[in-house]
Amino acid sequence: MEKNYFDSLNYTIGNEDTALELEILPEEAQHVFAVAGSGSRIIPLLVKNPRFITCIDLSREQLSITELRIATLRELNYGDFLAFWGYPSRDITTNKRKSIFDNLVISSQAREIMNLFFEKNNWESLLHAGKWERTFKILSRINRIITKEKGLGIFNCQTEEDQAKYFKLKFPRKAWSFVIFLLGNAVVFNNLLYKGTFPKKNISESLHSFYIKRFDYLFKQDLARKNYFLQLLFFGELRFPEGLPLECNKEIFLKAKNGLLKTQIKYILGDVITEASKSSVPIDFLSLSDIPSYFKAPREQGFLQEIKKNISPGGIIVNRYYLRYPENLNTDGYQNIDDNFKEAISKEKIQMYSFGIYQKI
């Protein structure tokens, strides 16, 4: 896999709703193996009290922010956790953030890397400092210029009934369609974010049709103000406390904090498939994020077989697919269990992914 996109601090919030992985993960699994991302996709998994979690990433920066995030979960109370990361509607001074950081127990490498990012950001919140988050700041500005106040107005709706009426009668559908046409393409994303590694689409529908359908679904799924992805797309930042990533749910936070007392966490810099195939501890649950959408042949066809010997009997692998399904994927020795989680998939808050959930036979 190309490293020119995946070897820096790309995510500080993240672009996945880990509620799905949390639903799939069995209680008290022995070994969870997961792409680290920003760490926000790791924290909810602690709710299920796994014995071991291995966080894996190609980027030292992503591993460092994951380690930092888990340290703040371990050492801060709920309010201070939200304030340190800069979630609304919590606030903290830059001096206080630095003081908290200086007293957290993290590795020297993670401290050095994250200290550089904080200093560059003048000790303001890093919540919107990742490449992905900064890209959405740019996209949101263009979106607001085109869809104007009527686009933002959907976030004022307080009931699903009001939102449905607003979406039908007042939301600027033509302007929104133009935004999708203008911004929702490989050229824009490669220039702003992926640097040539945007997934090579093999789904049948056009990108415009894909995005229109998925966003229509999100506007009907729940209130827009409860969806952090929609907030980023329209405001370029998180505005509404009722629509934040799963780690900000107080019940999830407290359960994850308790789970951390029972879980050993390891951080590995490397390729997730290579490292999973070398794991000395059998893997009960493997969360691959959307990494399979970036694979090329022959790994695209064979990655499930590469890791099969290290997956426990009954072990589960969760794949997210973004615009591209693995072609001719060899699933020998696995059964697809997507149908067991249809409801959880329908409630997922991003809806840009398809899923391949496999269980080892």
Residue frames relative to the residue before (quaternion, step in Angstrom):
aa qw qx qy qz dx dy dz
M 1.0000 0.0000 0.0000 0.0000 0.00 0.00 0.00
E 0.5206 -0.6363 0.4627 0.3318 3.57 -1.02 0.79
K 0.2965 -0.7815 0.5266 0.1550 3.56 -1.00 0.83
N 0.4930 0.7036 -0.4269 0.2822 3.60 1.21 -0.22
Y 0.6874 0.3912 -0.3004 0.5332 3.60 1.19 -0.24
F 0.7698 0.4370 -0.2010 0.4196 3.55 0.87 -0.97
D 0.6480 0.5525 -0.3293 0.4078 3.63 1.16 0.11
S 0.6747 0.4192 -0.3251 0.5132 3.60 1.01 0.71
L 0.6545 -0.4802 0.3763 0.4466 3.58 -1.27 -0.23
N 0.0389 -0.8456 0.5314 -0.0336 3.52 0.15 1.33
Y 0.8047 0.1865 -0.0670 0.5596 3.57 1.06 -0.75
T 0.0715 -0.7762 0.6246 0.0486 3.54 -1.00 0.88
I 0.6867 0.2889 -0.2504 0.6183 3.56 1.33 -0.19
G 0.3710 -0.7217 0.4982 0.3054 3.54 0.56 -1.19
N 0.3390 -0.7623 0.5288 0.1560 3.53 -1.23 0.51
E 0.6208 0.5017 -0.3584 0.4842 3.56 1.07 0.74
D 0.3096 -0.6974 0.6122 0.2074 3.52 -1.23 0.59
T 0.2460 -0.8289 0.4903 0.1091 3.55 -0.18 1.33
A 0.3664 0.7255 -0.4995 0.2999 3.59 1.24 0.17
L 0.6227 0.5438 -0.3476 0.4423 3.59 1.08 -0.66
E 0.6736 0.4795 -0.3000 0.4757 3.59 0.83 -0.95
L 0.6234 0.5401 -0.3373 0.4537 3.57 1.05 -0.74
E 0.6448 0.5177 -0.3134 0.4669 3.58 1.02 -0.79
I 0.7062 0.4754 -0.2638 0.4534 3.58 0.97 -0.87
L 0.6285 0.5777 -0.3389 0.3954 3.59 0.98 -0.84
P 0.3809 -0.7218 0.5248 0.2418 3.62 -0.75 0.99
E 0.5931 -0.5496 0.4502 0.3788 3.56 -1.25 0.42
E 0.8829 0.0564 -0.0511 0.4633 3.53 -1.20 0.80
A 0.1286 0.7799 -0.5893 0.1672 3.56 0.85 0.99
Q 0.5320 -0.6424 0.4456 0.3253 3.56 -1.08 0.67
H 0.8341 -0.0004 0.0672 0.5475 3.58 0.75 -1.02
V 0.0971 -0.7654 0.6360 0.0128 3.54 -0.70 1.20
F 0.0980 -0.7739 0.6255 0.0127 3.55 -0.89 1.02
A 0.1160 0.8407 -0.5076 0.1486 3.60 -0.41 1.17
V 0.5172 -0.5814 0.5306 0.3360 3.52 -1.20 0.67
A 0.4710 -0.7309 0.4248 0.2520 3.57 -0.75 1.08
G 0.0930 -0.7925 0.5900 0.1230 3.59 0.76 -1.01
S 0.7688 -0.2931 0.2456 0.5125 3.57 -0.85 -0.98
G 0.5878 -0.5541 0.3737 0.4558 3.57 1.30 -0.14
S 0.5839 0.5903 -0.3787 0.4089 3.58 1.18 -0.42
R 0.6450 0.4815 -0.3303 0.4929 3.60 1.23 -0.29
I 0.6194 0.5312 -0.3367 0.4699 3.60 1.31 -0.13
I 0.6357 0.5909 -0.3412 0.3609 3.57 0.83 -1.00
P 0.6815 0.4870 -0.3360 0.4306 3.68 0.74 -0.83
L 0.6039 0.5838 -0.3624 0.4040 3.61 1.10 -0.61
L 0.5740 0.6026 -0.3705 0.4125 3.58 1.19 -0.48
V 0.5071 0.6559 -0.4127 0.3771 3.58 1.23 -0.40
K 0.7225 0.4485 -0.2394 0.4686 3.59 1.07 -0.77
N 0.4384 -0.7622 0.4094 0.2436 3.59 1.29 0.33
P 0.1369 0.7877 -0.5892 0.1168 3.62 0.67 0.96
R 0.5395 -0.6268 0.4455 0.3430 3.58 -1.15 0.51
F 0.7915 0.0660 -0.0148 0.6075 3.58 1.01 -0.86
I 0.0393 -0.7363 0.6708 0.0792 3.54 -1.23 0.60
T 0.1396 -0.7511 0.6406 0.0778 3.53 -0.93 0.98
C 0.1691 -0.7744 0.6057 0.0691 3.56 -0.69 1.16
I 0.0487 -0.8224 0.5655 -0.0387 3.55 -0.63 1.14
D 0.1666 0.7779 -0.5970 0.1039 3.57 -1.00 0.77
L 0.5161 -0.6263 0.4908 0.3171 3.55 -1.25 0.49
S 0.7211 0.4444 -0.2149 0.4861 3.55 1.24 -0.51
R 0.4300 -0.6817 0.5305 0.2625 3.57 -0.85 0.98
E 0.6255 0.5540 -0.3381 0.4330 3.56 1.06 -0.76
Q 0.6714 0.4799 -0.3076 0.4736 3.59 0.94 -0.82
L 0.6298 0.5081 -0.3406 0.4788 3.59 1.02 -0.67
S 0.6539 0.5253 -0.3160 0.4434 3.57 1.00 -0.80
I 0.6831 0.4553 -0.3052 0.4826 3.59 0.90 -0.82
T 0.5930 0.5455 -0.3636 0.4675 3.58 1.15 -0.53
E 0.6550 0.4997 -0.3097 0.4747 3.57 0.92 -0.89
L 0.6440 0.5159 -0.3162 0.4681 3.57 1.00 -0.82
R 0.6545 0.5214 -0.3204 0.4440 3.57 0.90 -0.89
I 0.6778 0.4809 -0.2926 0.4729 3.56 0.93 -0.88
A 0.6089 0.5358 -0.3521 0.4672 3.60 1.10 -0.62
T 0.6632 0.4854 -0.3172 0.4732 3.60 0.97 -0.76
L 0.5931 0.5411 -0.3605 0.4748 3.58 1.12 -0.59
R 0.6935 0.4957 -0.2712 0.4469 3.56 0.89 -0.97
E 0.8299 0.3267 -0.1153 0.4372 3.57 0.78 -1.04
L 0.7208 0.4139 -0.2530 0.4951 3.61 1.19 -0.33
N 0.4712 -0.6166 0.5295 0.3427 3.53 -1.25 0.37
Y 0.7449 -0.4387 0.2620 0.4291 3.55 -1.28 0.29
G 0.6893 0.4904 -0.2905 0.4473 3.58 0.82 -0.97
D 0.6801 0.4807 -0.2924 0.4701 3.57 0.93 -0.87
F 0.5836 0.5654 -0.3650 0.4545 3.59 1.12 -0.62
L 0.6803 0.4775 -0.2903 0.4742 3.58 0.83 -0.99
A 0.6767 0.5030 -0.2964 0.4486 3.58 0.94 -0.89
F 0.6307 0.5439 -0.3381 0.4383 3.59 0.94 -0.86
W 0.7386 0.4042 -0.2283 0.4888 3.57 0.92 -0.90
G 0.4992 -0.7019 0.3987 0.3150 3.59 1.25 -0.20
Y 0.3314 0.7464 -0.5124 0.2655 3.56 1.12 0.57
P 0.4630 -0.6469 0.5126 0.3231 3.61 -1.08 0.65
S 0.7217 -0.2255 -0.6438 -0.1175 1.59 -2.08 1.31
R 0.3266 0.7238 -0.5267 0.3034 3.56 0.76 1.11
D 0.1062 -0.7952 0.5951 0.0473 3.55 -1.10 0.65
I 0.0140 -0.7824 0.6221 -0.0257 3.54 -1.19 0.57
T 0.4678 -0.6570 0.4993 0.3165 3.59 -1.08 0.61
T 0.6091 -0.5543 0.4129 0.3888 3.55 -1.21 0.45
N 0.6215 0.5385 -0.3438 0.4533 3.59 1.06 -0.69
K 0.6484 0.5090 -0.3132 0.4716 3.56 1.01 -0.81
R 0.6369 0.5208 -0.3352 0.4591 3.59 0.96 -0.82
K 0.6598 0.4992 -0.3094 0.4687 3.58 0.92 -0.85
S 0.6405 0.5268 -0.3261 0.4538 3.57 0.97 -0.81
I 0.6400 0.5094 -0.3208 0.4775 3.57 0.98 -0.84
F 0.6566 0.5231 -0.3099 0.4463 3.56 0.87 -0.98
D 0.6743 0.5208 -0.3004 0.4288 3.57 0.86 -0.96
N 0.7385 0.4200 -0.2253 0.4770 3.58 1.13 -0.58
L 0.5024 0.6436 -0.4343 0.3804 3.59 1.25 0.01
V 0.3842 -0.6988 0.5552 0.2361 3.55 -1.14 0.68
I 0.2447 0.7342 -0.5941 0.2193 3.56 -0.39 1.31
S 0.6504 -0.5176 0.3720 0.4132 3.57 -1.24 0.31
S 0.6279 -0.5500 0.3926 0.3861 3.56 -1.20 0.49
Q 0.6439 0.5220 -0.3311 0.4509 3.59 1.02 -0.74
A 0.6581 0.4904 -0.3104 0.4797 3.58 0.92 -0.86
R 0.6351 0.5299 -0.3328 0.4529 3.58 0.99 -0.79
E 0.6644 0.5087 -0.3091 0.4520 3.58 0.88 -0.91
I 0.6859 0.4886 -0.2878 0.4560 3.57 0.86 -0.97
M 0.7254 0.4356 -0.2629 0.4637 3.58 0.78 -0.98
N 0.5774 0.5683 -0.3784 0.4478 3.59 1.11 -0.55
L 0.6318 0.5327 -0.3279 0.4577 3.59 1.02 -0.80
F 0.6685 0.4908 -0.3049 0.4682 3.58 0.94 -0.86
F 0.6598 0.4995 -0.3169 0.4634 3.58 0.93 -0.82
E 0.6526 0.5069 -0.3247 0.4602 3.59 0.93 -0.82
K 0.6353 0.5221 -0.3244 0.4675 3.57 1.00 -0.80
N 0.7330 0.3970 -0.2053 0.5129 3.55 1.13 -0.72
N 0.4571 -0.7194 0.4165 0.3163 3.59 1.32 0.32
W 0.6110 -0.6078 0.3105 0.4011 3.54 1.15 0.79
E 0.3671 0.6628 -0.5329 0.3768 3.51 1.17 0.67
S 0.7003 -0.4515 0.3344 0.4404 3.57 -1.27 0.20
L 0.3476 -0.7279 0.5551 0.2030 3.55 -1.14 0.73
L 0.3315 0.8065 -0.4594 0.1691 3.56 1.29 -0.03
H 0.7949 0.2411 -0.1183 0.5440 3.58 0.99 -0.82
A 0.4521 0.7361 -0.4022 0.3033 3.57 1.24 0.46
G 0.5264 0.6364 -0.4181 0.3782 3.61 1.22 -0.17
K 0.6506 -0.5204 0.3718 0.4095 3.57 -1.21 0.42
W 0.6514 0.5130 -0.3190 0.4590 3.58 0.96 -0.86
E 0.6810 0.4861 -0.2881 0.4657 3.58 0.88 -0.93
R 0.6579 0.4976 -0.3134 0.4705 3.61 1.00 -0.78
T 0.5940 0.5524 -0.3588 0.4618 3.57 1.11 -0.62
F 0.6913 0.4709 -0.2886 0.4658 3.57 0.94 -0.82
K 0.5315 0.5724 -0.4200 0.4620 3.59 1.20 -0.24
I 0.6622 0.4949 -0.2949 0.4792 3.57 0.97 -0.89
L 0.6782 0.4966 -0.2958 0.4538 3.57 0.83 -0.99
S 0.6558 0.5256 -0.3209 0.4367 3.58 0.97 -0.81
R 0.6093 0.5463 -0.3585 0.4491 3.60 1.05 -0.68
I 0.6628 0.4870 -0.2997 0.4833 3.56 0.93 -0.90
N 0.6227 0.5492 -0.3265 0.4517 3.56 1.00 -0.86
R 0.6903 0.4814 -0.2867 0.4577 3.60 0.86 -0.94
I 0.6078 0.5507 -0.3553 0.4484 3.59 1.05 -0.70
I 0.7395 0.4273 -0.2237 0.4696 3.57 0.95 -0.90
T 0.7713 0.3495 -0.2012 0.4924 3.61 0.81 -0.94
K 0.2662 -0.8287 0.4618 0.1708 3.57 1.35 -0.23
E 0.8191 -0.2690 0.1852 0.4717 3.57 -1.27 -0.45
K 0.6096 0.5597 -0.3653 0.4263 3.57 1.07 -0.60
G 0.6127 0.5340 -0.3499 0.4659 3.57 1.12 -0.56
L 0.6920 0.4689 -0.2690 0.4784 3.56 0.92 -0.93
G 0.5657 0.6552 -0.3720 0.3352 3.57 1.13 -0.62
I 0.5812 0.6001 -0.3864 0.3909 3.58 1.10 -0.53
F 0.6279 0.5433 -0.3350 0.4454 3.59 1.20 -0.46
N 0.5916 0.5607 -0.3706 0.4452 3.58 1.26 -0.09
C 0.5188 0.6488 -0.4151 0.3709 3.58 1.23 -0.28
Q 0.2483 -0.8066 0.5280 0.0945 3.55 -0.87 1.03
T 0.7524 0.2402 -0.1769 0.5873 3.59 1.26 -0.21
E 0.6026 -0.5671 0.4138 0.3795 3.55 -1.19 0.50
E 0.6113 0.5481 -0.3505 0.4506 3.59 1.09 -0.66
D 0.6580 0.4972 -0.3065 0.4753 3.58 0.94 -0.89
Q 0.6612 0.5094 -0.3153 0.4516 3.57 0.97 -0.83
A 0.6290 0.5340 -0.3384 0.4524 3.59 0.99 -0.79
K 0.6545 0.4975 -0.3069 0.4795 3.58 1.00 -0.82
Y 0.6526 0.5167 -0.3147 0.4562 3.56 0.93 -0.91
F 0.6643 0.5149 -0.3046 0.4480 3.56 0.90 -0.94
K 0.6901 0.4819 -0.2744 0.4651 3.57 1.03 -0.79
L 0.8181 0.3221 -0.1240 0.4600 3.57 0.86 -0.98
K 0.8207 0.2815 -0.1135 0.4840 3.60 0.98 -0.75
F 0.5758 0.5989 -0.3946 0.3925 3.59 1.08 -0.58
P 0.4396 -0.7289 0.4597 0.2533 3.63 -0.82 0.96
R 0.1670 -0.8556 0.4820 0.0874 3.56 0.43 1.25
K 0.6722 0.4927 -0.3137 0.4550 3.61 0.91 -0.84
A 0.6519 0.4996 -0.3152 0.4755 3.57 0.97 -0.84
W 0.6379 0.5267 -0.3144 0.4656 3.58 1.02 -0.83
S 0.6373 0.5198 -0.3223 0.4688 3.57 0.99 -0.81
F 0.6451 0.5095 -0.3193 0.4716 3.57 1.05 -0.74
V 0.5994 0.5510 -0.3517 0.4620 3.59 1.06 -0.73
I 0.6649 0.4966 -0.2985 0.4714 3.57 0.91 -0.94
F 0.6435 0.5186 -0.3174 0.4650 3.58 0.98 -0.84
L 0.7021 0.4898 -0.2636 0.4445 3.56 0.92 -0.97
L 0.8156 0.3107 -0.1185 0.4735 3.56 0.83 -1.02
G 0.6947 0.5114 -0.2787 0.4221 3.57 1.07 -0.67
N 0.5320 0.6066 -0.4328 0.4020 3.56 0.51 1.15
A 0.6784 -0.5337 0.3351 0.3776 3.54 -1.25 0.51
V 0.6118 0.5686 -0.3603 0.4153 3.60 1.01 -0.75
V 0.6782 0.4848 -0.2883 0.4710 3.58 0.86 -0.97
F 0.7114 0.4609 -0.2779 0.4520 3.58 0.77 -1.00
N 0.6374 0.5107 -0.3407 0.4658 3.61 1.02 -0.65
N 0.6727 0.4952 -0.3007 0.4602 3.58 1.00 -0.79
L 0.7527 0.4110 -0.2166 0.4665 3.56 0.91 -0.91
L 0.8516 0.1844 -0.0137 0.4904 3.56 0.94 -0.84
Y 0.8236 0.3525 -0.1685 0.4112 3.56 0.41 -1.23
K 0.2499 -0.8130 0.4968 0.1728 3.60 1.24 -0.29
G 0.7914 -0.3353 0.1471 0.4895 3.53 0.89 1.00
T 0.6682 0.5150 -0.3053 0.4416 3.60 1.23 -0.12
F 0.2874 0.7537 -0.5362 0.2485 3.61 1.20 0.34
P 0.5685 -0.6348 0.3818 0.3577 3.62 -0.82 0.93
K 0.4080 -0.6909 0.5419 0.2499 3.55 -1.05 0.82
K 0.3776 -0.7881 0.4496 0.1849 3.52 -0.13 1.40
N 0.0321 0.7806 -0.6240 -0.0146 3.55 -1.06 0.80
I 0.4085 0.6494 -0.5168 0.3800 3.57 1.20 0.45
S 0.5814 -0.6531 0.3706 0.3131 3.56 -1.08 0.71
E 0.7013 0.4810 -0.2938 0.4364 3.61 0.95 -0.75
S 0.6058 -0.5565 0.4246 0.3781 3.55 -1.26 0.40
L 0.6279 -0.5294 0.4019 0.4049 3.57 -1.22 0.41
H 0.6331 0.5398 -0.3401 0.4384 3.59 0.94 -0.83
S 0.6716 0.4861 -0.2912 0.4773 3.57 0.89 -0.93
F 0.6246 0.5530 -0.3315 0.4406 3.57 0.97 -0.87
Y 0.7248 0.4422 -0.2588 0.4606 3.58 0.72 -1.06
I 0.6225 0.5413 -0.3503 0.4436 3.61 0.95 -0.80
K 0.6830 0.4872 -0.2928 0.4587 3.60 0.84 -0.96
R 0.6820 0.4940 -0.3010 0.4475 3.57 0.88 -0.91
F 0.6826 0.4641 -0.2997 0.4784 3.59 0.94 -0.77
D 0.5788 0.5544 -0.3772 0.4642 3.60 1.06 -0.63
Y 0.6441 0.5231 -0.3145 0.4610 3.56 0.98 -0.86
L 0.6664 0.5075 -0.3093 0.4502 3.59 0.90 -0.90
F 0.6579 0.5085 -0.3182 0.4553 3.60 0.98 -0.79
K 0.7078 0.4215 -0.2543 0.5067 3.59 1.20 -0.46
Q 0.5610 0.6426 -0.3726 0.3653 3.58 1.22 -0.45
D 0.7698 -0.1466 0.1696 0.5976 3.56 0.94 -0.96
L 0.6993 -0.4260 0.3358 0.4656 3.56 -1.27 0.01
A 0.5419 -0.6356 0.4433 0.3254 3.57 -0.95 0.89
R 0.6522 0.5334 -0.3171 0.4354 3.59 0.99 -0.78
K 0.6548 0.4907 -0.3122 0.4827 3.60 1.26 -0.26
N 0.6585 0.4923 -0.2972 0.4855 3.58 1.29 0.01
Y 0.3278 -0.7856 0.4856 0.1991 3.59 -0.39 1.17
F 0.5909 0.5681 -0.3687 0.4383 3.60 1.12 -0.54
L 0.6657 0.4815 -0.2990 0.4853 3.59 0.95 -0.85
Q 0.6012 0.5489 -0.3627 0.4536 3.59 1.04 -0.67
L 0.6664 0.4991 -0.3062 0.4616 3.58 0.89 -0.90
L 0.6780 0.5123 -0.2968 0.4356 3.57 0.96 -0.83
F 0.7560 0.3671 -0.2083 0.5003 3.59 1.08 -0.64
F 0.7842 0.3015 -0.1590 0.5186 3.61 1.04 -0.71
G 0.3854 -0.7215 0.4860 0.3078 3.58 1.16 -0.52
E 0.7612 0.1886 -0.1285 0.6070 3.55 1.31 0.19
L 0.5298 -0.5999 0.4841 0.3536 3.54 -1.30 0.22
R 0.1457 -0.8290 0.5393 0.0256 3.55 -0.76 1.11
F 0.8007 0.3311 -0.1238 0.4837 3.56 0.94 -0.91
P 0.4461 -0.7242 0.4588 0.2570 3.61 -0.62 1.11
E 0.6501 0.5251 -0.3301 0.4390 3.60 1.12 -0.52
G 0.7476 0.3332 -0.2045 0.5369 3.59 1.26 -0.14
L 0.3235 0.7448 -0.5073 0.2886 3.56 0.44 1.25
P 0.6650 -0.4897 0.3598 0.4342 3.62 -1.20 0.28
L 0.7095 -0.5165 0.2962 0.3770 3.52 -1.25 0.59
E 0.6080 0.5786 -0.3600 0.4074 3.61 1.04 -0.68
C 0.6538 0.5273 -0.3050 0.4488 3.59 1.23 -0.42
N 0.4952 0.6151 -0.4418 0.4257 3.57 1.26 -0.06
K 0.4724 -0.7234 0.4149 0.2853 3.58 -0.55 1.14
E 0.6487 0.5142 -0.3257 0.4568 3.58 0.95 -0.81
I 0.6422 0.5068 -0.3140 0.4818 3.58 0.99 -0.85
F 0.6419 0.5391 -0.3208 0.4409 3.58 0.91 -0.94
L 0.7101 0.4636 -0.2741 0.4535 3.59 0.77 -1.00
K 0.6527 0.4950 -0.3186 0.4770 3.60 1.00 -0.75
A 0.6427 0.5089 -0.3216 0.4738 3.58 1.02 -0.78
K 0.6239 0.5391 -0.3293 0.4602 3.57 1.02 -0.80
N 0.6628 0.4801 -0.2931 0.4943 3.57 1.00 -0.82
G 0.6431 0.5338 -0.3189 0.4469 3.58 1.01 -0.82
L 0.6012 0.5884 -0.3480 0.4138 3.55 1.11 -0.70
L 0.5913 0.5776 -0.3599 0.4326 3.58 1.18 -0.51
K 0.7452 0.4037 -0.1976 0.4926 3.56 1.19 -0.60
T 0.6994 0.4855 -0.2397 0.4665 3.57 1.27 -0.31
Q 0.2613 -0.7262 0.6141 0.1647 3.54 -1.03 0.86
I 0.1456 -0.8083 0.5686 0.0453 3.57 -0.82 1.02
K 0.0957 -0.7816 0.6163 0.0086 3.52 -0.99 0.98
Y 0.2132 -0.7744 0.5861 0.1065 3.57 -1.07 0.77
I 0.0302 -0.8027 0.5951 -0.0232 3.57 -0.81 1.04
L 0.2688 -0.7256 0.6139 0.1562 3.54 -0.97 0.95
G 0.5253 0.6371 -0.4391 0.3540 3.57 -0.58 1.08
D 0.6626 -0.4803 0.4067 0.4060 3.50 -1.41 -0.11
V 0.5078 -0.7090 0.3951 0.2888 3.57 -0.67 1.11
I 0.6775 0.4803 -0.3114 0.4619 3.61 0.91 -0.80
T 0.6460 0.5174 -0.3196 0.4613 3.58 0.92 -0.87
E 0.7061 0.4611 -0.2703 0.4646 3.57 0.85 -0.95
A 0.6234 0.5243 -0.3463 0.4654 3.60 1.04 -0.68
S 0.6620 0.5103 -0.3062 0.4557 3.57 1.03 -0.77
K 0.7075 0.4254 -0.2525 0.5047 3.59 1.26 -0.36
S 0.4062 0.7521 -0.4594 0.2417 3.59 1.24 -0.15
S 0.3659 -0.7403 0.5257 0.2043 3.56 -0.90 0.95
V 0.7001 0.3694 -0.2412 0.5615 3.57 1.31 -0.29
P 0.4888 -0.6697 0.4608 0.3166 3.64 -0.70 0.98
I 0.3611 -0.7501 0.5267 0.1717 3.55 -1.03 0.89
D 0.2466 -0.7892 0.5507 0.1144 3.56 -0.77 1.09
F 0.7919 0.0691 -0.0008 0.6067 3.57 1.15 -0.62
L 0.0411 -0.8054 0.5905 -0.0298 3.55 -0.69 1.14
S 0.1100 -0.7947 0.5967 0.0167 3.56 -0.60 1.20
L 0.1504 -0.8567 0.4926 0.0284 3.56 -0.21 1.35
S 0.3752 -0.7004 0.5141 0.3230 3.60 1.24 -0.10
D 0.6890 -0.4510 0.3261 0.4643 3.63 -1.01 -0.70
I 0.2182 0.8219 -0.4985 0.1687 3.57 1.25 0.44
P 0.6408 0.5469 -0.3630 0.3981 3.68 0.86 -0.74
S 0.5981 0.5757 -0.3709 0.4162 3.62 1.13 -0.44
Y 0.6958 0.4556 -0.2615 0.4899 3.58 1.26 -0.31
F 0.4863 0.6763 -0.4344 0.3428 3.59 1.25 -0.08
K 0.2194 -0.7276 0.6321 0.1513 3.51 -1.30 0.53
A 0.6286 -0.5077 0.4100 0.4231 3.57 -1.26 0.30
P 0.5982 -0.1742 -0.7798 -0.0606 1.58 -2.08 1.42
R 0.4656 0.6948 -0.4537 0.3076 3.61 1.22 -0.18
E 0.5784 0.6014 -0.3782 0.4008 3.59 1.03 -0.73
Q 0.7212 0.4205 -0.2410 0.4949 3.57 0.99 -0.81
G 0.8311 0.3465 -0.1121 0.4203 3.56 0.92 -0.90
F 0.4061 0.7590 -0.4656 0.2055 3.60 1.19 -0.02
L 0.6167 0.5386 -0.3623 0.4453 3.61 1.04 -0.59
Q 0.6621 0.4935 -0.3033 0.4755 3.57 1.09 -0.69
E 0.5841 0.5917 -0.3654 0.4186 3.60 1.09 -0.68
I 0.7863 0.3448 -0.1582 0.4877 3.56 0.94 -0.88
K 0.4283 0.7644 -0.4331 0.2113 3.58 1.26 -0.30
K 0.6584 0.5340 -0.3300 0.4152 3.60 0.90 -0.84
N 0.7333 0.4057 -0.2357 0.4921 3.59 1.16 -0.49
I 0.5442 0.5653 -0.4173 0.4584 3.57 1.27 0.25
S 0.4673 -0.6884 0.4802 0.2776 3.57 -0.81 1.00
P 0.5823 -0.5326 0.4546 0.4130 3.61 -1.15 0.43
G 0.7899 0.2166 -0.1940 0.5399 3.58 -0.70 1.07
G 0.4438 0.7036 -0.4468 0.3291 3.57 1.29 -0.03
I 0.3046 -0.7753 0.5403 0.1193 3.55 -1.12 0.78
I 0.1293 -0.7607 0.6337 0.0557 3.54 -1.08 0.88
V 0.1388 -0.7921 0.5922 0.0512 3.57 -0.77 1.07
N 0.0715 -0.7894 0.6096 -0.0117 3.55 -0.65 1.22
R 0.1694 -0.7262 0.6547 0.1237 3.53 -1.08 0.80
Y 0.1526 -0.7858 0.5952 0.0706 3.57 -0.94 0.91
Y 0.0924 -0.7952 0.5989 0.0222 3.56 -0.78 1.07
L 0.8574 -0.0983 -0.0137 0.5050 3.55 -0.40 1.35
R 0.7903 0.2173 -0.1166 0.5609 3.58 1.21 -0.26
Y 0.2151 -0.7367 0.6297 0.1202 3.53 -0.97 0.99
P 0.5293 -0.5950 0.4725 0.3775 3.62 -1.04 0.60
E 0.3299 -0.7599 0.5288 0.1844 3.57 -0.79 1.00
N 0.8502 0.0386 -0.0750 0.5196 3.55 -0.97 1.00
L 0.1401 0.8220 -0.5349 0.1366 3.56 0.99 0.88
N 0.3279 -0.7386 0.5615 0.1781 3.56 -0.86 1.02
T 0.0469 -0.8317 0.5525 -0.0269 3.57 -0.36 1.27
D 0.2543 0.7822 -0.5311 0.2033 3.61 1.18 0.40
G 0.7986 0.2685 -0.2190 0.4922 3.55 -0.88 0.98
Y 0.7072 0.3743 -0.2482 0.5460 3.57 1.32 0.08
Q 0.1856 -0.7317 0.6318 0.1762 3.52 -1.32 0.29
N 0.4255 -0.6874 0.5272 0.2616 3.55 -1.05 0.80
I 0.0910 -0.8188 0.5667 0.0096 3.58 -0.78 1.04
D 0.1786 0.8137 -0.5303 0.1577 3.60 1.14 0.59
D 0.6643 0.5486 -0.3177 0.3959 3.57 0.87 -0.95
N 0.5956 0.5785 -0.3646 0.4216 3.59 1.17 -0.46
F 0.7776 0.3210 -0.1424 0.5215 3.57 1.22 -0.47
K 0.1906 0.8223 -0.5147 0.1500 3.58 1.14 0.61
E 0.6756 0.4977 -0.3082 0.4481 3.58 0.87 -0.91
A 0.6592 0.5032 -0.3119 0.4637 3.59 0.94 -0.87
I 0.6306 0.5239 -0.3289 0.4687 3.59 1.04 -0.76
S 0.6615 0.5193 -0.3095 0.4438 3.59 0.97 -0.84
K 0.7037 0.4574 -0.2590 0.4781 3.59 1.16 -0.56
E 0.4363 0.7069 -0.4568 0.3183 3.59 1.25 -0.19
K 0.4457 -0.7807 0.3969 0.1851 3.55 -0.78 1.13
I 0.6567 0.4985 -0.3262 0.4624 3.61 1.20 -0.16
Q 0.0793 -0.8706 0.4784 0.0837 3.58 1.01 -0.93
M 0.4962 0.6274 -0.4549 0.3914 3.60 1.15 0.48
Y 0.6859 0.4857 -0.2608 0.4750 3.56 1.29 -0.22
S 0.2305 -0.6494 0.6900 0.2213 3.44 -1.43 0.38
F 0.3219 -0.7811 0.5155 0.1433 3.56 -1.19 0.41
G 0.0880 -0.7366 0.6666 0.0734 3.48 -1.29 0.59
I 0.0061 -0.8119 0.5808 -0.0589 3.56 -0.21 1.31
Y 0.0280 -0.8345 0.5473 -0.0580 3.55 -0.46 1.25
Q 0.1583 -0.7654 0.6187 0.0797 3.52 -1.12 0.80
K 0.4399 -0.6972 0.4987 0.2677 3.54 -0.88 0.95
I 0.3841 -0.7306 0.5248 0.2082 3.54 -0.87 1.01
